Every structure is written in C-alpha cells, then in structure tokens.
C-alpha cells in the first residue's frame, strides 16, 4: 500500500513538473512572438514602402540600421526618392553608401534631392561621390545645383554694406558713384575650396574702381557704361571661386564731387602755407643777419674806442722818447681841426642841397 502511494506521488510530481515546463515554454514563445510582432509592426510600414517601390531594403536591413544608430526613415525615404527618380545603384547609390554618408554626418535627403535636380536639368554632371563630398565640406549642395541651373544676382556693393555705392574717380578728377549687379552661376568643380560671394563682390568692386580710374573723363564712362563691364569681365575675376560670373550689369551711375578740383585747391593751400613758412624763415634769417651786423658794428666801435685810447699813450711815449716835438703836435692838431672843419662844411652843404 505504501509503495503504491509513493509511485502515485512521483507520477503526480512528474506531471506537475512537465506542466510547469510546458507553461514556461509557452510563455517564452508568446513573449518571442510579441517581440517579433512589435519589431515587425515598427518597421512594417517602411518595409512595405521599400518593397512596393523597389527600394530593395529588407526587414533585417532595417533592424540592422537601428542597431547601428542609423535612422531607417531617412535611409528608406532617400532610397525611394532615388529609385523613383531613376537613379540606380550603378551611380553608387547603394543602401550601405547612404548609411555611410549618414554616419559621417551628411544630409542624405539633401544629396538625393540635389542629384535629382541635376539629372532633371540635364546640364549638370553630378555623381554621388561628388555630391557627398560637397555636402560633407559644409556647402549646400542643393542650393549650388539650383544656382547652376538658375543663376543668382549679387548686388555690388552688398545690400548689408554700410556704403550705398562704389565711389571711383576718373582721370579728370570727377567722382562717380556706381551700383552694379553681378549674375553668377555655381561652379561645382571649384565648390570645394573655392572662394565665396564676398570675394566676388570685393573683386568686382576693385575692377569697377580700376576701370573708372583708367577712363580719361567721367563723360566717357557715362556715355559707355558697358566699357566698365567689359573691362571687369576681361580680368577673370571668378578665378579660384565657387562661382562663374555670367554678366556684370551697371545698375546706376551718379556724378559725385569734383575731387580733382578739391585736391588742387588743397594742394594750392598747402603750397601757400609752405611759401609763407619759407618767406617767414627768410625774414627771420634776414633779421638775424641784421642783428649780427649791428653786433659786429658795435664790436668794431669798441675796438675803435680801444684804439683811440691807445693814441694818447703812444703820443706820451713819443714825447718822452723825443720822437715827437711840441710843434709837431700842434701841427697835427691844426691838421685835425682843418679836417673836422672841412667835414662839417661838406655835411652842412649836402644837408642844404637835400
């Protein structure tokens, strides 16, 4: 009896164990089915779109993108755009290439849209490698393609500039105020590393100023504004830039001030000041020389007084030595008095005549 009870208990325990195992497996299967259903439901719409449009992206490719931190929505929609527009994988537009560009930080939809625009235009040869290179370089590839198809107009000087016009002076000294419009087309071959619009504006402004400065008169420029455009275009100002200059149109020309006359007046005023300064210098030199002559005269008078003071001493020595007698002295005095009298008479006669 006890043995049969033991067998029954073991059978019951084994049955319970099988039931628990079966329930565990069923629960795991349900969970797995739910996970698969959730994943399928998450990517079902994208997968259906890919299959119906011929993009060729499978459900496992979508799951793999999620693990690689790639946006499946961006890749699927970009691939659908490429396929629907006729861009096939022979141009490098594979799913892996799109993922690689996305991981590199590029704008995948913008690249696809630019390639579609280039193909529709039929005048631009833009492949996937060049488009991605331009995009990773920081340029707006779609805007560049649009500018290649529809040229842009750039104001010179720019509207945000502080100066409303370009000021230049012709050879006759008349100032001209010019505003120009430059029509440019994007140059995809030099878009990477090429100069921007600011360089175009600066070069065109320099060319306009140079062309007006080379003109003989301002009237010549007013009569033939196209000479400015021709002179500027001949200088190849779009070299090493991201744009190709299509045309340069002179929008407006105004006559400014007579800078030449103003400069001549300023030069004449400066020359007058220099002449005055030189004359004042010469006058100061003359006054200085006169003062020096006065000083020299006074010095000579002092020497004369000194010499006259030596005369009595010499006469005294002559008297003591016997070289001069008293009669000789009186004769000398008479001669001196006669000389003074003659000078006095001559001075009074000249005064009466005057």
PyMOL commands that set and color helices and strands:
alter all, ss='L'
color gray80, all
select helices_A, chain A and resi 2-53+59-67+72-84+89-91+95-103+108-121+128-136+141-149+188-190+197-214+218-223+226-233+259-321+326-353
alter helices_A, ss='H'
color red, helices_A
select strands_A, chain A and resi 152-156+166-169+174-186+243-258
alter strands_A, ss='S'
color yellow, strands_A
deselect
rebuild
show_as cartoon
